[in-house]
Amino acid sequence: MSQRLTRIHMGSARCAADLTDGSERGEYVPQDYILQKLGRPMRSVNLMYCYYPLDKGFPVRASAAFPDMNVKSQWDYPYEDYYPYGGGLHGSRTSAVFQQMEDIRRHGQDVTLTLTCDPHLPDEYLIALAQDLLPYGRVMLRLNHEATGNWFAFNRRASYEEIAAFFVHASDVIRAYAPNVQTVICIGGIEDPDTAEMVREQEFAKTIPAADIWSVDKYPALHWGWPFDTAVSGGHSHARWSIAETYALTKRSYERFRALNGGSAKPMMMSEFNADGDVTGPYDQCTMVDSFFRMRKEDEEDWLTAVNFYQFRDRGRLGLETEDPNHPGVGIEQPVMQTFREWIADELFLPQMTECGEASLPAALRWGSSEDAEGLALHIRLKGDPHFCELTFADSGNYMIELNGRWFYKSPETKFIDLMPAFFGRHIDAPAELTLKIFAPPADGRNDLEKPDGLMNSYATVTELPSLRIEYGPVEQNRD
């Protein structure tokens, strides 16, 4: 068995795959479980939080702080029923949001933080937020998303012009104190095929040059009345649209963003996308998701840089899994999970891997982001399909490992990784050379800011390769 060691760089995909994990409709699911189900890390994982530190009741979750309110929709509480952001001024950096960001990053993914917040927050609260996010490398901050709507608490507290002005000002303040944070503007975009302008375009025009990333949320099917009613034929709390029209309106939104930015382009995300199974049922949901991704693949113009699937596990039918009503910590896989798995293994969504010459040990590995990381590639010649394929480590590194299209996580405490799932359903039918890729995201999920370039980069040194065991048959043969 011959082995050759080279350096490798991981860059961006033609279109990145992101995923929302937790919201008002579902709990956060640990990244170990998600990786096992999907077989690969995402570019970024989106967390949904709210920040109303001047409000009565905060930082208690709204539904717990106001249990006796007579609410008739998800958005009737004084502030959104997302989990409260536990950091900020007078907050704690050991709260759940920080534990989740660390979990996401140690698994080789970036953080997108969706944060609804009071649009009248003084600067000291924004500065504290920025300082919270400093150790987490590249962070995408989606502040007061769906800002052209009327359902969130921040829209009830300020005019659209004030919401836009707050976004511009908050972007300036946060970037001044945390240059690693990229702000994401999320507005309605073009919603009418017969209209040239975006929803409330004049009010939000200044947010477009102020943001680092543009985005829209588009659901070709959605039951917005959940969980207070059931979507039934003839009802008024749900809708379904053409998937082709959804794609076209999203693309036209990007073109309008660019026109309002003097013709200059910026990254464009669909920061929430799914077809609601409450409206479509499980099979049409698969068809609609598949159709949208197929349109993106067949579109020769690379205008859409990322799609965020909303979400992993949901109490309704907006998830790859639904939450088991008997056991909230258990997910029930939906058919759309397989559709999503197949697509995120497609070339469209795969990060670009570039060989960078021969390598030797010790080797310093740099982790900048999920779209800028330097790793090692061990080239292995296989005789055929293995019966045993495993790694044994002598070091305490924190590694993301890829083989035959399947990714594995090794925590600092782990000494053994069984690589056989890389061959389940991906059999090697003839002698072949495979590449075992090793990357080293930060072990605690945080960058060392005392390093000269620690704001954006973390480093790990590999002094010894793991021991690789490959066997091509059972340990003992069948005696029957």
N, C-alpha and C positions, 0 to 999 in steps of 0.2 A: 504494500500500500504506500504509494508515494504521496508526499506532502510538500507544498510550496507555500511560502508565506509572503503576502504582499500587503501594502497599505491600500485603503479604500476610502472613498469619500461618499457620504450620503447627502444628496441634494433634494430639490423639490420635485414633486410629481407634476405631470402635465395638469392635473387637477387634484388637489389634496382632498383626502377623506377625513372629516372631523365627526365628532359624536358628542351629543349632550348626555350628561350623566347626572340625573337628579333635577327636580324642579318642584313646582307646586303639586305636580301630578305623580311624582315618584321619588323614591329615595336614592341616595348615592350608592352605587355598586362598586366594590373594590376592583382595582385594575387587574389583579391576578385573575379574577373570575372572567372579566371581559376579554382579556387576552386569550384565555383558554377557549372561550366560545368563538371568538372571531379569528384567531390564528395569527393576528398581526396587530401591532400598535397603530393608533391613529396619528395623524399629524398633530392634532390638538383635541383636547377634551374640554367641553364647555360646561361650566358650573353656573347655576342660576341662584343669585342671592339678592337681597334687598338691604338698603342702608338708609334708615330714617332715625338717626341717633338723637334727634331733638324731639321725637314723638313720645307721647305717653304710651306706655306699653312696651316700646322697644328697649332691649333686644329680644323680647319674647316673640315667638312666631305669632302672626296675627290671629290665626284661628284659636290659639291657646290663650292669647292675651284678651280676646274678646269672644269668649265662648257663648255668650248669650245674645249676640247680635243676630238679628233676623236677616240673614244674607240670602239673596236669590240668585247670585252668580258668584263666580270665583273671585271677582274683582270688587266686591262690595265692602271689603274691610278698609279701615283707615289707611293701611299700607298693604302691599302685596303679600300674599300668603306664601312667599318663598321663605326659605330659611334665612334668618337674619345674619348679615355679615358681622362676624364676631370681632373683627379688628378695628382699625381706625383709632381716632382720638379716644382715649380712655378704654380701648378694647384690649383683647388678649391675643397674642400671636401664637397661642397654643390651641385656639378654638378650631372647630371642625373644618372650616374653609382652608386653613393652612395645612392641616393634616391631609386633606384631599389634594391640594396643589402639590404637596410633596409626594404623595402616592402617584399622581399623574406623571410627574417629572422623572421619578426614579425608574419609571417604566418606559422612558424614552419618548415622551410626548410633551408638547407644549400646553400651556394653560390658556384657555379663553375664559375670562370672567365676565359674565353678563350681570350687570349690577343696576337695578332700579334704585333711584335715590331721590332724596329731597332736593329739588332744584334751587333751594335757597340756602344750601349749606355754606357756611363761611369757609374761607380758604384754609384755615387750620385743619379742617376735617379732610379736605382734598389732599393737603400735604401729608397728613398722617396716612391716608390711603396709599399715596405714592410710595412712601417709605416702607409700608407693609410689603409692597410688590417688588422692591429692589432685589431681593436674593433669588428671584425665580426666573432668571434669564428672560427670554423673549415672552412677554405676556401680551395677549390681545384683550383689551378692555372694551367691552360693548356696553356703553353707558346709556341708560334710559332708552332701551331698544323699542322698536315699533312706535317711535316718537310721534308719528303723525296720526296715531289712533286716539281713542278717547276712553280706554278702559283702565289704564294704569293710574295709580294714585298721583304720580307726578303731573299727569295731564290735568287732574282736577285742581291742582294747586297753582298752576301758572299757565299763561297763554302759550301758544305755539312759538311765538317770537321769543318769549322768555326761555322756553325749553331749549331752543336753538342757541340762544346766547349763552346759556349755562353750559351747553356741550362745548362750545368754542372756548370759553374761559377755562373750564375744567380740563380740557385737553392741553391747553397751554401750561396750566399749573402742574398737572401730573407729569407731563414730559419734562418740565424743568427740574423736577425732583427725582424722576425715575425715567431716564432716557431709554431704558429697556422696554418701556410700555408703549404699545401701539394702540391708538384709540380707533374704535370701529363705530361709524355712524350707521344706524339701522332705521330707515324710514320706509314709507310705503312703496316708493317707486312708481312706475307707471302701472296703473290698475285697470285702465280702460283702453281697449284696443283702438278706439277712435280719438284718443286724446294724446297730444304730443308732449304734454308736460307731466311731471310727477305730481303725486298728491302733495298739496301744500308746499309746492316748490319754492315760491317766493319767500315764505317764512323760514325755510331751512337751507336756502342757497349758501349761506356763509359756512354751514357745517361741512360742506363738500370739500373745499380746500383745507379746512381745519383738521379733518380726519386723516388717519394714515390708511384706513381700509374702508371701502364702501360695502354696504350689504343691504339685502332685503330678506324678509321672511315670506316664503311662498308655500302654501299648502293647497295643492290641487283638490283636496277634499278635507273638510274640517267640520267637526262637531263642537262649536264653541259653547254650547249649552251644557256640556259635561261639567260636573256630574249631577246637575240639578234636574235634568230631564233625559229622556231617551230619544235618540234620533230615529224618527219614523217617517215614512213617506208622507209628504204634505206638511211636514213640520217646518218651523221657522228658525230653528237654532242650529242649522247645519247647511252646508252647500257642497256642491261638486262642480269643478270646472274642467275644461279640456286640458289635457297634459301638454299638448302642443301649444296652446295659448299661454299656459303657465311658463313654458320655456321661452316663448317669444317675448312675453312681457318682461321677464327677468333680463333678457338680453337687451331689450330696448331701454330698460332702466339703467343698465351699465352705460349704454351709449349716451344717455341723457346726463348721467353723472359726469362723464368725460367732457361733454359739451359745456357743462356748467363749470368745469375746471380748466377752461381755456384750451381744451383739446388734449390736455395731458392725462395719461392713464394712471390709475392706482389699482392695487389689488381689489378684486371684487369677490365677495362671498355670498352664497346663500346661507345665511346664518341660522336658519331653521327651515328644514324641508322634510316632508313626509306626506303620505296620503292617509287620512284618518280611517282606520278600520271600522270605526263606528258607522261610517257612511258607506264605505266600499265593500265591507266584509274582507276576510283574510286573503282571498284570491285576487280580487281586483286591486287590492293594495299592492300586491307583488307586481302585477302587470303595470300599474302606474309608475311605481318606483323604477322598474326595469326600463320602461319607455323613456323616462326622463334621462336616466344615465346613458341610454343608447343615443339619445339626441345629442347629449354632450360629447360623447365619443365621436360621433359622425360629423360634428361641427368642426371644420378645419380652423376656425378662428379660436385662438386660445384666450378668450376674454374672461372666463369664469375660473378663478384660481382655487376655489375650495367650495365644497358642499358639506354642510353640517347636518347630519341626520338627527332629527329630534324624535325619540330619544332611546336610550338603551332599554330601560325597564320602566313601564308605565302602569298606573292603576287603571287607565282606560285602554284604548287600542291605538295609542300613538307610540308604541314601543316595539323593538325587536323581540322583547319579552313583555308579557303582562305579569303583573304582580299576583301571586297566589293569594286569594282573599283569606285563606286559612293560615298562611304562613308568610307574613310580609317580607321576610328575607329570602323567599324562594321565587324564582322566576319561571314562567311558563313560556317556552320558546314558541314564537309565531312563525308561520311560513315565510314572512318577509325577512326573517333572519338569514335563511339560506340565499335568498335573492341578494341581500346585502353582502354576505360572505363571498359570493361568486364575483360580485362587482369590485369589491375592494382588493381582490386578487388579480384584477384586470390591469393591463399595462397602463391604462388611463390614470389609475389611482396609485400606482406604485412609485415610491421615491426613486430617483435616479441614482444608480450606483456607478462610480467611476474608479477604475484602477489607477493607482498613483505610484507604481513602482515597487521594487522589492523591499521587504522589511526584515528587520532583525530585532532581537531582544537585547536589552530592555527597550520597550516602545512606549512613547507617551501618546495617549489618545486624547483628543480634544472633543468636547461636546459643546457645540454652540446652540443648536436647536435641532428639532426633528428634521429640518431642511438644511442643516449645515453641521455635519459631524464627521470626524475622522476615526476610522476603525481599522481592524485587521481582518484579512481574508485568508483563511487556510484552505488551500486547494487540495481536494481529496479525490483520489481515483478509486471508484467503487467497482467491484466485479459484477455486481448485480444488486437485487433487492436484499437488504439486510434483515436478519432476524433479531439482531441486537445492535443498537447504535447508541452510545452513551458517552457522556463526559464526566470526568472526575477532576475536581479542582483542588489545588493546594493553596490557593490564595483566597483572600477575602474581598475580591472585587465585586462591584455591582455592574452586571452586564446584561445587555440585550443581545440575543444570539439568533441568527437566522440560518436555516438550512432547508433547501428544497422548497422554498416559499413559505415555510412555517417559522414563526418567531417564538422564542422562549425567554423567560426572565430568570436570571440568577441573582438572588439577593446576596449580600455580603456573608450571611451565615450559611448559605447553601453550598454543599460540596459536590452534589451529584445532580446531573440533569439527564433524564431519559429523552433522547432525541427521536425515538421511534414514531411519535405522532407525525413527524415530518414525512413519513412514508405511508401513513394510512390514507388510502385513496389517491396517493401519488407514487405508485410503485415504479421502481427502476427495473425495466425489462431487459436491459443490456448494459454492458460496461459503460460507465459514464464518469465524468469529472464534475463534482459538485463543489460549491464554495461555502464554507462555514464562515459566516461573518460575525464579528464581535465588536460591539460598541459599548462605551462606558458612560452612560448618563450619571449625574451626581447621585451618590448613594443615599444621601438624606433628602434629596429633592431640592437642595438649595446650593447656590453658588457661594464661593468664598470671596466676599467683597474686598478682602485685604490683598488679593492678588491683583497685579497690574491691569489685567483684562478680565477680572472676575465678574464684572457686571454681566457680560454676555457669554463667558466661557468657563467651563470647568475641565479639569484634567485628571487623568488617572494613568499610572504607569504599570504596564504589564511586564513582569519579569520572567514569567513562566507560563507556557501554554498548558491548557488542561490536557489530561491524558484521554485519548480517544480510543474507545473499544468498539470494534465492528466485528460481528460474527455473521456468517451466511447460512446458518442452520441451527436447529435446536441444540441445546447442550447435550441432551440424550435423545437418541432416535426412538421412534415408535417401535415397540417390540411385537405388536400384533401382526 
